[in-house]
Amino acid sequence: MDNTIDFLVIGAGPGGYACAFRAADLGRDVTIVDAREALGGVCLNEGCIPSKALLHAAEVIGEARHMSGWGITFGAPKIDLDALRAKKDSIVGHLTGGLGAIAGRRKVKTRQGTARFSGPDTVTIDGKTLGFKQAVIAVGSSPITLPGWPEDPRIWDSTAALELRAIPERLAIVGGGIIGLEMATIYSALGSDVTVIELADGLAAGADPQAVALLRTALEDDGITIHTATQVQTVKAAKTALTLACSGAFTGEIQADAIIQSVGRRANGGQIDAQAAGLTVTAQGVITADTAGQTAQPNIFAIGDVTGNPMLAHRATHQGHIAAEVACGHRAALDTALIPSVAYTNPELAWVGLTEAQAKAEGHTIKTSSFPWAASGRNLASGGGDGLTKLVYDPATNRLLGATIIGRHAGELLSELTLAMEMGATLEDIALTVHAHPTLSETTAFAAERALGTLTDL
């Protein structure tokens, strides 16, 4: 390795490797540095992909149980924890191996190590100082740890929870955001008695309350206990159990065999000595970057979780492409606020743009229209429960401002509405687009038709 790197990417997550590969395609000599040996970052190795593999297992278990109401009965699931863990790990290994092959074909150099800035154009990687012409910070985020808790191997963060160390008989999850609810879905299906404790008044902060209410009912119907507006005051660790003392809407003690802390993530900007490069890091670990990914130093870019919310892999990927293009002299920017969010629970909850409450808070004149999935033939024929497709729109133009879907495959269905909003589509455009029948995607057209007064399916 030369002492000066042409294009340095610090962090090999979805944003980092996307940036590196795009820069290589544009002719740059690229080096990625990451503490892990494999590419993919937290998302591929410890987050998005392993969680979805386990959520698929949870879905199959739930479907088998649900079919008893259809006259088809399966026996109780027998879970081989080692085999399930091995399957999850094999999926991750397959994908990380694929990324390594892609890097090799693009002649992107990969280096395992911890990079820290030592100046505006130099870094140290495990003690060796190297120069760079341009650098991209893509170091992601880490789980927040609650203060004052005991050190105990039975207290997990999301990474440890996805290691699938054991299936605890009693599991407490502190935090009712997307990650916490996904963990609840997984472990409840695997057989744990799950209790979710959330400090706020509702679950999945930022999502539509009407849809969240449907999700909460579904989770509780699956046997998950949920306490909102409840604070964990203390946690005590004894040999026989962990005890959480709670106050608020629920006041009392909860006994658990394991606890998952899931109270959010913190940007990792404070871990790379960014100040040595002349960059400012906020108290939340965030490094400020503009819509092109450029920081206060013209030769240094920042992308992904380290730039703050929303901390989502698909946002990081798009930021990575843009940073690479701008660094190579092209004009590009992330000029959209339409970053979709999905909770891969059962049912899935997905939303994009403004919710009804957010639109009103911003002073928009709005109307909403929704279609209940209880009237969807495909949903009922597929064994689906309550669901909803909800649109928020401007009545003067009939253009969408936001959309929420709760139900099976909501994350997949949301893409149509995200594209519609990006293209400035109106309710008429959506309603007059012929959707195949019977499909779940029809609920999008039905919601638009309802707003226009042309719906015949209710």
C-alpha positions in Angstrom: 0.0 0.0 0.0 1.4 3.4 -0.9 1.7 6.1 1.7 -1.0 8.2 0.1 -4.4 6.9 -0.7 -6.3 8.3 -3.6 -9.9 7.7 -2.3 -10.2 6.4 1.3 -13.5 5.1 2.7 -13.6 4.6 6.4 -16.3 2.1 7.2 -17.6 -0.8 5.0 -21.3 -0.7 5.7 -24.0 -0.2 3.1 -23.0 3.4 2.6 -19.3 2.8 2.7 -19.1 -0.1 0.2 -21.7 1.6 -2.1 -19.5 4.7 -2.1 -16.3 2.8 -2.7 -17.8 0.8 -5.6 -19.3 3.8 -7.2 -16.0 5.7 -7.0 -14.1 2.8 -8.5 -16.6 2.7 -11.4 -15.7 6.4 -11.9 -12.1 5.6 -12.2 -10.7 6.2 -8.7 -8.1 4.1 -6.8 -10.2 3.1 -3.8 -9.3 1.7 -0.4 -11.9 0.7 2.3 -10.8 0.4 5.9 -13.0 -1.3 8.5 -12.5 -3.0 11.8 -14.2 -6.1 10.5 -12.6 -8.5 8.2 -15.8 -8.9 6.1 -17.5 -6.1 4.3 -21.1 -5.1 5.1 -20.9 -3.3 8.3 -23.5 -3.6 11.1 -26.4 -3.9 8.7 -25.2 -7.1 7.0 -23.2 -8.7 9.8 -25.1 -7.8 12.9 -28.4 -6.0 12.0 -30.6 -5.9 8.9 -29.9 -9.2 7.3 -29.6 -11.5 10.3 -32.7 -10.0 11.8 -34.7 -10.6 8.6 -33.5 -14.2 8.5 -34.8 -14.7 12.1 -38.0 -12.8 11.3 -38.6 -15.2 8.4 -38.3 -18.1 10.8 -40.8 -16.3 13.1 -43.2 -15.7 10.2 -43.2 -19.4 9.3 -43.8 -20.4 13.0 -46.7 -17.9 13.2 -48.2 -19.1 9.9 -48.1 -22.7 11.0 -49.9 -21.8 14.2 -52.4 -19.6 12.4 -53.4 -22.4 10.0 -55.1 -24.4 12.8 -58.1 -22.0 12.2 -58.2 -23.2 8.6 -58.4 -26.9 9.6 -54.7 -27.6 9.0 -52.8 -28.4 12.2 -49.1 -28.7 12.6 -47.3 -29.9 15.7 -45.5 -27.6 18.0 -42.3 -26.3 16.5 -39.1 -28.1 17.5 -36.3 -25.4 17.4 -32.7 -26.5 16.9 -31.1 -23.3 18.0 -27.6 -24.3 16.7 -29.1 -25.1 13.2 -31.1 -21.9 13.2 -28.0 -19.8 14.2 -25.9 -21.6 11.5 -28.5 -20.9 8.8 -28.6 -17.2 9.8 -24.8 -17.1 9.7 -24.6 -18.9 6.4 -26.8 -16.3 4.8 -24.6 -13.5 6.2 -21.5 -15.3 5.0 -22.9 -15.7 1.5 -23.6 -12.0 1.2 -20.3 -10.8 2.7 -18.5 -13.2 0.4 -20.3 -11.7 -2.5 -19.3 -8.2 -1.5 -15.7 -9.3 -1.3 -15.9 -10.6 -4.8 -17.5 -7.4 -6.1 -14.7 -5.4 -4.4 -12.1 -7.6 -6.1 -13.5 -7.2 -9.5 -13.5 -3.5 -9.1 -10.0 -3.6 -7.8 -11.1 -1.9 -4.5 -8.5 -2.5 -1.8 -9.8 -3.6 1.5 -7.9 -3.3 4.8 -8.9 -4.4 8.2 -8.1 -2.0 10.9 -9.2 1.1 12.9 -8.7 4.4 11.2 -8.4 7.7 13.0 -7.7 11.1 11.7 -4.3 12.7 12.5 -4.8 15.8 10.3 -7.0 17.1 7.4 -5.4 14.8 4.9 -3.8 12.0 7.1 -5.1 9.1 9.1 -3.5 6.5 11.3 -4.5 2.9 10.8 -3.5 0.8 13.7 -0.4 3.0 14.3 0.6 3.5 10.7 0.2 7.0 9.3 -1.1 7.4 5.7 -2.1 10.3 3.6 -5.2 10.6 1.5 -6.4 12.9 -1.3 -10.1 12.5 -0.4 -11.8 10.5 2.4 -15.4 9.5 3.2 -16.5 8.9 6.7 -19.0 6.0 6.9 -18.4 4.7 10.4 -22.1 4.3 11.3 -23.6 4.1 14.8 -23.7 2.0 17.9 -26.4 0.9 20.3 -27.1 3.3 23.2 -26.4 1.8 26.6 -28.5 2.9 29.5 -26.5 4.2 32.5 -26.6 2.6 35.9 -27.4 -0.9 34.8 -25.4 -3.8 36.1 -22.8 -5.6 34.0 -24.4 -9.0 33.3 -24.2 -11.4 30.3 -28.0 -11.7 30.3 -28.4 -8.0 29.4 -28.1 -7.7 25.6 -28.0 -5.0 23.0 -29.5 -5.7 19.6 -26.2 -7.2 18.3 -26.1 -9.7 21.2 -29.8 -10.5 20.7 -29.2 -11.4 17.1 -26.4 -13.8 18.1 -29.2 -16.1 19.3 -27.4 -17.1 22.4 -30.5 -18.7 24.0 -34.3 -18.5 24.0 -35.1 -17.1 27.4 -38.3 -18.2 29.1 -39.0 -14.6 30.1 -37.6 -11.7 28.0 -37.9 -8.0 28.7 -37.3 -5.5 25.9 -36.6 -1.9 27.0 -37.6 0.3 24.0 -40.5 0.1 21.7 -39.0 1.4 18.5 -38.5 -0.6 15.3 -35.6 -2.7 16.6 -37.3 -3.5 19.9 -40.5 -4.5 18.2 -38.7 -6.7 15.7 -36.8 -8.4 18.5 -40.2 -8.9 20.3 -41.6 -10.5 17.1 -38.6 -12.9 16.8 -38.4 -14.1 20.4 -42.1 -14.4 20.9 -42.4 -16.7 18.0 -39.4 -18.8 19.2 -41.2 -19.3 22.5 -40.2 -16.5 24.9 -42.7 -14.7 27.1 -42.0 -11.2 25.9 -42.6 -7.9 27.7 -41.9 -4.6 25.9 -41.4 -1.5 28.1 -41.5 1.9 26.3 -41.0 5.3 28.0 -43.0 7.3 25.4 -46.8 7.2 25.2 -46.7 5.1 22.0 -44.7 2.6 20.0 -42.6 3.2 16.8 -42.1 6.9 17.3 -42.8 8.9 14.1 -45.3 6.4 12.7 -49.0 7.0 12.2 -50.8 6.4 15.5 -53.8 4.7 13.8 -51.5 2.2 12.2 -49.4 1.8 15.3 -52.6 0.9 17.3 -53.3 -1.9 14.8 -49.8 -3.2 15.2 -50.0 -3.1 19.0 -53.2 -5.1 19.0 -51.6 -7.7 16.7 -48.5 -8.0 18.9 -50.7 -8.3 22.0 -52.8 -10.9 20.3 -49.6 -12.9 19.8 -49.0 -12.9 23.5 -46.6 -10.0 23.8 -47.1 -7.7 26.8 -46.6 -4.0 26.1 -46.2 -1.2 28.7 -46.0 2.3 27.2 -45.5 5.5 29.2 -43.4 3.4 31.6 -39.9 4.0 32.8 -37.4 1.5 34.1 -36.1 2.9 37.3 -33.6 0.2 38.3 -32.4 -3.2 37.2 -31.1 -5.7 39.7 -29.3 -8.9 38.7 -29.6 -12.0 40.9 -28.7 -15.6 40.1 -32.2 -16.6 39.5 -33.5 -13.6 37.5 -33.2 -10.0 36.4 -35.6 -7.6 38.1 -36.8 -4.4 36.5 -38.5 -1.9 38.8 -40.9 0.2 36.7 -42.9 3.3 37.2 -45.5 5.2 35.2 -48.5 3.7 33.5 -47.2 0.4 34.8 -45.8 0.5 38.3 -44.2 -2.6 39.7 -41.5 -5.2 39.1 -40.9 -7.4 36.0 -38.9 -10.6 36.3 -36.9 -11.6 33.3 -34.3 -14.2 32.3 -32.8 -11.8 29.8 -33.2 -8.1 28.8 -32.6 -6.4 25.5 -31.7 -2.8 25.6 -33.2 -1.2 22.5 -33.4 2.5 23.2 -31.8 3.8 20.0 -28.4 4.3 18.4 -25.7 6.9 18.7 -23.5 8.1 15.8 -19.9 7.0 15.9 -18.4 10.4 14.9 -16.6 10.6 18.2 -14.6 7.4 17.6 -12.3 8.6 14.8 -10.6 11.7 16.1 -12.5 13.8 13.6 -11.4 17.0 15.4 -7.8 16.4 14.3 -9.1 16.8 10.7 -10.8 20.1 11.6 -14.3 18.6 11.9 -16.8 19.3 14.6 -18.6 16.4 16.2 -21.9 17.0 18.1 -22.7 15.6 21.6 -24.7 12.9 19.8 -21.6 11.9 17.8 -22.9 13.4 14.5 -20.6 14.9 11.9 -22.4 17.5 9.8 -22.5 17.1 6.1 -24.5 18.9 3.3 -26.8 17.3 0.7 -23.7 16.3 -1.3 -22.1 14.6 1.7 -19.4 17.4 2.0 -18.2 18.3 5.5 -16.4 21.5 6.6 -13.3 20.1 5.0 -13.7 20.1 1.2 -11.7 16.8 0.7 -13.7 14.9 3.4 -17.2 13.6 3.1 -19.5 12.0 5.6 -22.4 9.6 4.9 -24.9 7.3 6.7 -25.7 7.0 10.4 -22.7 9.2 11.3 -24.6 12.2 9.8 -27.6 11.7 12.0 -31.2 10.6 11.5 -32.8 8.8 9.9 -30.3 6.0 10.5 -31.3 3.7 7.7 -29.2 1.6 5.4 -31.0 2.7 2.2 -30.4 6.4 3.0 -26.7 5.6 3.6 -26.5 3.8 0.2 -27.9 6.8 -1.7 -25.6 9.2 0.2 -22.6 7.0 -0.7 -23.4 7.1 -4.4 -23.8 10.9 -4.2 -20.5 11.4 -2.2 -18.6 9.4 -4.7 -20.0 11.3 -7.7 -19.4 14.7 -6.2 -15.9 13.7 -5.1 -15.3 12.7 -8.8 -16.4 16.1 -10.1 -20.1 15.3 -10.9 -23.1 17.3 -9.8 -25.3 15.4 -7.4 -27.2 15.8 -4.1 -29.7 13.9 -1.9 -32.5 16.3 -2.6 -35.4 14.3 -1.1 -37.0 13.9 2.3 -38.7 10.7 1.1 -36.7 8.1 3.1 -39.1 5.2 3.7 -39.2 3.4 7.1 -40.2 -0.2 7.7 -40.8 -2.2 10.9 -40.5 -5.9 9.8 -42.9 -7.0 12.5 -46.0 -9.2 12.1 -47.8 -7.3 10.5 -45.2 -5.1 8.8 -45.5 -1.3 9.4 -44.2 1.0 6.6 -44.4 4.7 6.0 -42.9 7.5 3.9 -43.3 11.3 3.8 -45.5 13.1 6.3 -47.9 11.5 8.7 -51.2 13.2 9.3 -49.9 14.7 12.6 -46.6 15.9 11.1 -48.4 17.5 8.1 -50.7 19.4 10.4 -47.8 20.5 12.6 -46.0 21.9 9.6 -49.1 23.9 8.7 -50.3 22.0 5.6 -53.9 21.9 4.7 -54.5 18.2 4.3 -57.0 15.4 3.9 -56.5 11.7 4.5 -58.0 8.7 2.9 -57.6 5.0 3.9 -58.7 1.6 2.9 -59.1 -1.1 5.5 -57.5 -4.5 4.7 -60.5 -6.2 6.3 -62.2 -5.4 2.9 -59.2 -6.7 0.8 -60.0 -10.1 -0.8 -56.4 -11.0 -1.2 -55.6 -10.1 2.4 -58.4 -12.3 3.8 -57.7 -15.1 1.4 -54.1 -15.1 2.5 -55.0 -15.3 6.2 -54.2 -11.7 6.9 -55.6 -9.8 9.8 -56.4 -6.1 10.3 -54.4 -3.8 8.1 -54.6 -0.3 6.6 -53.4 1.7 3.6 -53.6 5.4 4.4 -52.8 8.4 2.2 -52.1 12.0 3.3 -52.7 14.5 0.5 -53.2 18.1 -0.4 -56.8 18.6 -1.3 -56.0 21.6 -3.6 -53.7 19.6 -5.9 -54.5 15.9 -4.9 -50.8 15.3 -4.6 -49.6 13.0 -1.9 -47.7 14.3 1.1 -47.3 10.9 2.9 -48.4 7.3 3.1 -48.6 4.6 5.7 -49.3 0.9 5.2 -49.7 -1.8 7.9 -50.2 -5.3 6.8 -48.4 -8.2 5.2 -45.5 -7.1 2.9 -46.1 -3.5 3.7 -42.5 -2.7 3.1 -42.7 -4.0 -0.5 -46.0 -2.2 -1.2 -44.7 1.1 0.0 -42.3 1.5 -3.0 -45.2 2.4 -5.3 -46.3 5.3 -3.1 -42.7 6.5 -2.6 -42.2 6.6 -6.4 -45.6 8.3 -6.9 -44.6 11.0 -4.4 -41.1 11.4 -6.1 -42.9 11.9 -9.5 -45.5 14.3 -8.2 -48.3 11.8 -9.0 -51.9 12.8 -8.0 -54.7 10.7 -6.6 -56.1 10.4 -10.1 -52.8 9.0 -11.4 -52.9 6.3 -8.7 -56.6 5.5 -9.0 -56.5 5.3 -12.8 -53.5 2.9 -12.8 -54.9 -0.6 -13.3 -53.8 -2.8 -10.4 -54.0 -6.6 -10.7 -56.8 -8.4 -8.8 -56.7 -9.9 -6.3 -53.5 -8.3 -4.9 -52.6 -6.3 -1.8 -51.4 -3.5 -4.0 -55.0 -2.8 -4.9 -55.5 -1.2 -1.5 -53.3 1.7 -2.7 -55.7 2.3 -5.7 -58.7 1.8 -3.4 -57.5 4.4 -0.9 -57.0 6.9 -3.8 -60.5 6.1 -5.2 -62.0 6.6 -1.8 -60.6 10.1 -1.7 -61.9 10.8 -5.2 -65.4 9.4 -4.4 -65.1 6.7 -7.0 -64.6 3.6 -4.8 -67.0 0.8 -5.2 -65.3 -1.8 -3.0 -66.6 -0.4 0.3 
